[in-house]
Each structure stands twice: as C-alpha cells, then as structure tokens.
Amino acid sequence: MTLSRAVPKFVRKQWLTQSIRCAVWALLCIAPLTSRATEAVAKPNRTKLDYRFDGQISRPVLENYLARSATVASLLHLTADDDLRMMQNTGVKFAGRVIWMWGNESRIDALVEKGEPFVKRIHEMDPDIVLQGAIFEIITTDVNKVSVPTSVFEQFDLKPEARNFRYEDMIYPRGHRVDHWRKGASVPDMSRLETRMWFVYVGQRWIDMGLEAIHFGQVELMDDRDKDHAYWRDMMARLRSYAKKHARRHIVLADAHVPSGGIVHDGELMFDLHSFPCRPKSVKGKPYQAILEKGFSDSIYGRSIGGRTPSGWSCEALPYIVEIDNFGSSDHPGRYRASDRIHVWGWDEIGWFIKQPEAYRNQWLEYAYRWVRKTDPNGFFQLPLRRFEHYTASMTPRKGQRQEETIKAIWAASDRQR
C-alpha cells in the first residue's frame, strides 16, 4: 500500500528527453483531443443520463455509473475540501476505495467517525454519487482489539458473548498464507466463520455510513478452502440482506479483482461488476511509454465472465472497470525488462503514472479511456482522481498532478456518445 518515490539517477537524466517528446505530443496529439473534449464541455449533453436505482440496478444505469467511475482512494481518511471541489467539478458518479483498511483494524471507529460527516456533505452535493468502500485480502493481529457487536452474533444465529474478534480464527490452518504480508499480517480464510463475521461487520459499518458499493480485493487469495465459493456466497448473502434493509438505495454493489474473469455458481454471478488492474505494457525502446494490449499478462480485456447478476438480468459478459493499481515497485524501477508482466518500466502502475510528465499523463488517460471502450464494450477505464496520499488529479498546487480538467473533458465527451 506504499509507493516508493525514489528515482534512479539515470532515470532523471532521461526525463529531459522525454519531456521534450511529450511537449511535441501535446501539440500534435493532445491539442486535437482536448479541442474535441472542450467542445463537448462547451456544448453540454442535452439528454440527462439515468442514475436511478433502488433495490436492484439495471445494466444501462450501472454502465452510466461505470462510465464516470474514478478511484478516490482515502477520500474519507483525508476529508479534504479540495477533493470535494474536484469531485463536483468533474462530475464523478462512482467513487472507488473511499475508505479501507490495510491492517490496523482497531482504527475502524476513528475512520467512521471522521468519514461519516463527509459522506453527508458529498450526498448533499450530489445524491446520485455511489461511494465505494473496500475490504481487502488482509487480516492482522490488531483485529484482536475490536469487539464483536451483538448484531453480528445475531446475524449468524449465534448466542452473543462479550469478546473481541480473533485473528487466529481467521487465518488458514497449517501456516498457509500466514504472515503473507508481514509478521502478524495474513490472508484471511473465508471458509472460517470468524472471517465471515469480520467481513460482514466491516461491510455493515461501510453501509451504515452511506456507502453503496464494496470492493473485496483479491478474492481468489481468500478462497483456497472454498473453491465452490459456498462460504463467500454465504457472506455475500448476509451483506446483501443487510443492505436491502439499511442501505441508502437498498442494495450494495460488490466487486473484486478476478484474474479468472469472474465467479459464477449455477449460472449466478457472485458480483455486480468485475474489476482488475489495467496492466499497462512497457514499450521497448521508448522510455517510459506504455500501452494497453488485449491478451497481455492476465489482463481482463475480453475475459469478463457472464451469467445472471444479483439484480436479476443476464449477460454474456459482466461490465467491469480497470484501474491504475498500486502494489509496490520491482527490484528494477525505471528499467525495461521484457519479462515484466505486471510492472511498468519496473514500477507499479500508479508509481509509473505519477513519474510521467504532466502532458503525457493527460494524453495517456485520453488514450486509455478510449482504448478500453473500443476494445471491449463491457469494459470501462476508472480514471484516477486520488490514489491515497500519493496522488491527486487536482489542478490546485502544491501536490496536484493536474489531470482534473482532462478527466472532466473525457467524461463530458463520453456523455455525448452515450
């Protein structure tokens, strides 16, 4: 969850050349694109897109949300007024990863206390916005400090007792994936009752804040003893039942990273949408350029599995989003290696993106959004408004990376085509 900002000296030497190249791109490529996007802003869409749902969501409405999807990771951790301004300016409709925990589970009360008033401000600004929380593929010994509320025992038809959650009852047996992330930080085993209780508890906290979507991380790390996903489906059913009664619009939209293309049981899809890293591919001989390519690595393009959705409609391929993901740099940041399948010039995706000149960042977002829509009509590129503390697309100094207006223009142009 951390990004290295260290840049090798030889990389800095090459940046001058790339900056000049990007300036040329800005004149030859970005200007025409920007002029078209600016025209879209100047001539607003006369047809109001439909963002209405309650209890279930239709495919057209879901896709309207995904077309204006952005990562706004840590939004509710930071509660920055500039983020609220940027969201209103760009018109984001699906805001991803706004609250999460990567360990440090005992801070959940503090996170909720800080974030809940900000959720209300967001929905006062735009009642249609869907905010997404996350429950990741990690559990740490810090969870031993969190008490199990009576409501969770009752949710699982258990007799309430005064105790805390138990880390040892959530991890895989016989050392499997134990200390996978670091000492005392393991991958949870969804086949264990305590794990399901924890996921339901966190999911309910996010729903009670006013969130309507939850990302479940790398689900296929947590199913090693649940290959038919009976336990995952049990946990999901309990959260969906809770959402039907307590969520703002009586539904929770669930997704996860699915390297297999998706999870289906007897024709029933487990998730409302799929998601995955966008998997940029380094371009040999052109530092530090990257492209998207169908079939490269484990990319999801053309591979999203279909079935009957939790909302009741069927599809041959479930709509999905791809994001500029983070997972840590390799041992060769800034260097090309043909063997790289997930790193981009040795960096993780967001690390690579942040290190590009402003002109190339803007041009690449234009390219990536169009490429995904053209390559797979089921796919949507999730644009980056914020990625934790490390990146913000804001046009305001000091830390703003200045993609805000490009994102606004991309979405305006997309609306006119829908």
N, C-alpha and C positions, 0 to 999 in steps of 0.2 A: 504493500500500500504506500510505499515511499518511492520517490523518484530521485535518482542521482542527477545533480546539475553539473557535475564535474565534466569539463570538456577538454579532451586531449589537445595539446598544443598544435599538432599537425592539422586538427580539425579547424581550429581558429584560423590557421593560415589559408585554408581553402575557402573560408566563408566569404572573403572579399570577392573571389572569382564568382562564387555562387550568387552573391548579392547583385553583382553587375548583370549576371544572366537573368536573375529574377526581375530586375528592372526592365530588361528587354521584354520578358514575358508579360510584365504588367502593361506595357504599351501595346504589344501585339495580340495578347490573349485576353487579359483581364478587362481592358477597356471596352471591347465589344460586348463581353459578357455582362460587365457592370452596366453598360448603357441599356442593354435589354432588361436587366433586372431593375434598373432605375425607372425605366419606362413602366414596368409593372407596378412599381410603387406609386408613380405619378398617376396611373390610371387604375385605381383600386378595383378589386373584384366586386362586381355588382351583385353576384349571387352569393348569399350568405351560406357558408358551409354548415352542415348539420353536426352539432356536437352533443345531441340529446341522447341520453340512455338512462335506464333505471331498471335494475334487477338483471338485465342482460344487455348485451351490446351487439349491434348488427355489424356486419363486415364493412359496409360503407362508412359508418361512424368510426369504427376502430381505425380504419385507414386514414380518415381525416385527422385523427389524433397522431398517428404514427408519422404522417407527412410533416407535422410540426413538432416532432419529438427532439428533445435535447437532453444531454446529460447536464445536470445542475448539481453535481455531487457535492455534498456537505452544505448545501443551501441552508438547512435548518441547524447546522452546527455553528455557522458563522452569522446568520441572520443579518446580512449586510444590506443596507438601504440601496446600495448601488446594484446589487443583484436584483432586487425588486424592480428598480427602474429599468434595468436591462431586459427583464422578462416582459414587462409591459411594453417596452419599445419594440421588441422583436415579435411579440405575439406567440410565444411558445404555448403549446397546448398540452403536451405530455412531458413533464419534468422528471427525469430519471435520477435515482440514487440520492434523493434529497436528505435522507437520514440513513445511517448504517452504523454497524459496529464491527471492528476487526479485532476481536478480543475486548478487554476492558468492559466486560458485560455489566459490571456493577454501576457504570455511569448512566444506565438507561433512564433512571428517574431524572437526572440532571438534563439529559438530552431532550426528553419530552417536555420538561418544564420550560426550557429555553425555546424550543421549536414551536410549541403549540400556538402561542400568540402570533407567531409569524405566519403560520398556516392560515389563520383567520384573516390576516392582512392580505395574503395572496388571494384568497377566495372573495374578499371584498373587492379586490381589483378586477378579478375575472372568475366568476363562479364556475366556469366550464373547465378550468385547468385541472388536469389529473396529476397528482403528486405521487411519486413512487418511492417507497422505502426499500431497503434491502436487508436480507438475512443471509449472510454468507456462509461459506463452507469451512467454518472455523468455530471451535469452542475452546475456551481456556479455563484454567483453574480459578480465574476471577469469578466465574459464574457461581462458585460456591458461596458468594456473598449475597446472592439475590434470593429473596424469599419467594416461595411458591404461593401465589394467592389462592384463596378458597375457590374462586371461579374456575381456575384451571383444573383443580381436582374434580370439580363437578362436571366440567366439560368432558372428562374421561371416565365419568361414573366411578370415581374413587372417593373414599372417605377422606375428608380434609384432615390435615395434620399440620402442626407447626414445625416447618422445616424449610431449608433452602434447597435450591437446585443442586444436583450432584454431578460434578464433572465426570467422575469415574463411571457413572451410569449412562453416560452419553457417548463414550468413545468405543471404538472397535475392540473386540477381545484379542488377546494374544499379540498385542503390540502392533497390529495392522494400522497403518496411517497415524499411529500415536506419535506425538512430538513432530508431526509432519511439517509444521510451520516454524516451530521453535520449541524449546523446552516448555512443557506445560501448555502447548497450543496444538491441538489435534483436529483432525477431520471428524465431525460428528457422524454417528451411525444411525440412519433413520429407522432401522429395524428395532431400535431400542425405545421403549416407552418414554424414558426421560427426555430423549432428544425430541420426540414429537411434542411432548408437553412444553418444552422450551420454545420450539418454533411457533406453536400456537400462541403461547404467551406473548412473544415479541410481535407476532403478526397482529394480535388484538390490540397491543399498545399503539402500533402504527395506524390501525384502522380508527381507533378512538381519537387520534389526533386530527383526523380528517383526511388521511391518505386513502387512495382508492386503487393503488397498484403496489405489488411487491415483487421484487427480483430475488430469486433464490440462488444466485451464484452458479457454481459448478455442481449441478445436481448429480452428475454421474460420478463424482467422487464419493458421494454420500449414500450410494445405493448398492455397495458391494455385497451386502447380505439381503438385498431387496430387489432382485433382478426383475420380478414382475411388477414391482412398484406398488405392492399392496399396502405397505406402510406409508409410502409417500401419498398414495391416494387417500388413505385414512386421514392423514394430517391435513391434506388439502380440503377434504370434505368438511372437516370441522371448522377450518378457517372460512370456507365459503358459507357455511351455515351461519357463522357469527356475523359475517359481512351482510348477509341477507337481512339481518335484523338491525345491525348497528352502523353500517357504512353509509356515507352521505347519499349515495345513489344505489344502495342495497346490492352492491357487487364489489368484489376485489379482483382486479386484473392481474393474473400471475404469469410470470415468465421466468426463464432461466437460460443460461448458456447450454446449448445442446449440440455437442460435437457430432452426435449420431444423427442429427437432423430433427429430433423430436421424440417424444414419448407417447405412445398410443397403446391402449389396452382395450381389446374387443371393439376396436374402431373408435374409441373415445379418447380424444386428446386430453392430456393432463393440464396443459397450459392454454391460456387465452391468446398468447402470442409467443413467438420464439425470439431469441436474441443471441448475439455472438460478437466477438471482436471482428473488426473489418478486415484484418490481415493484409496490410499493405506489403507489397513485394518490392524489395530494393532493385533499382535499375543499375545494372553493371555498367561501370564507366561513366556514370552521370551522378556524381555526388551532389546532393543527398536526396535525389529524386526517388519517388516510389509510385507504383501503380497498383490498381486493383485488378485481380485476374481470377476468373472463374476456374475452379479446379486447383488453384494454388493452395498448398498446405491443407488444412482442414476447413477452409472457408465454407460458409453455409450457402453461398450463392447457388441456386438451383436445386438445393437439397432439403428444403424445409418440408417435413412430412405433413400430410393432411389427415383428415378424419372428421369426426363430429366434435365441435367445440363445446366448451362448458355453457355457452349461450344458446346452443341448440342448432346452429347452422353447420352445414358440412362444406368441406373444401378439399381440393386435391393437394393444396399446399397452404399451410398456415402462414398468414402475414408475419413478418419478422423485422427486427431492427438490427443494424450493425453499428457498433460504436468504436471510437478511438480509445482503446483499452489501456490499462496500466497493469504491469506485472513484474517490473524490475528489469534493469538492463542486463546484457550478457557480459562476458569477460572481454569483449572486444568492441566497446562503444565507439562509434564513428568509423568503423571499418566494414567494408563489404566482404561478405562470405556467401558463396553460392549455397552453402548448406543451411543457411538461416531459413527456418520455416515459420517462426513466429516473431522474431526480432527484425527491426527495420534499420539497416545500417548499424546493427549491434545494439540499438536502443529498443526499449519497448515502444508501443505505438504512440502514446501521448508524449513520452520523452523525446522521440524523434520529431513529432509535430511541433512541440514547443521550441525546439532548436532551429527551426527553419526561419528564414527572413519573412517579414510580415507579408510581402507581396505573394510569396509562394504559398504561405498558409491560406490566404484568401483564395488564390487560384485553385489550390488543391481541394478546398471544400466545395467550390463550384463544380469541379470535375467529379469528385466522389459522389456527391448527391445525384448528379445527372447519370453517372455511370451505373449506380445501383438500380435506379428506376428503369433504365433502358435494358439492363442485363437480365433482371428478374422482376416482373411486375408484382411479385409478392414481397419484395424487399424495400426497405426504407433506410436511408442513412441518418443516424441520430447525430445531429450536429452538436458541437461542444460549446456550451455557454459557460460552464465551470467544471473543472476536474479537481476536486478537493481544494487545498490551499495553493496548489502548484500552478494552476492555470485559470484565467478568466478571460472571456472574449470581449470584455468591456472596452469601450472606446475611451474611457477616462484614465488618466495617469494615476498612479505610478505603475501599477502592476498589470494594467490592461494590455492584452495582446492584440486588440483592435480587429477582431473578427465580427463584432456585433452587427455592424451595418451590412456586411456581406451576408450574414445569416438572415437578417431581416429581408434583404433583397431576394435571397434564394427562396424563402418561404412565400414571399409575395408573388414571385414568378410561378411557383408551384401551384398556388391557389388558383391562378388564372387558367391553369391547364386541367384542373380537376372538375 
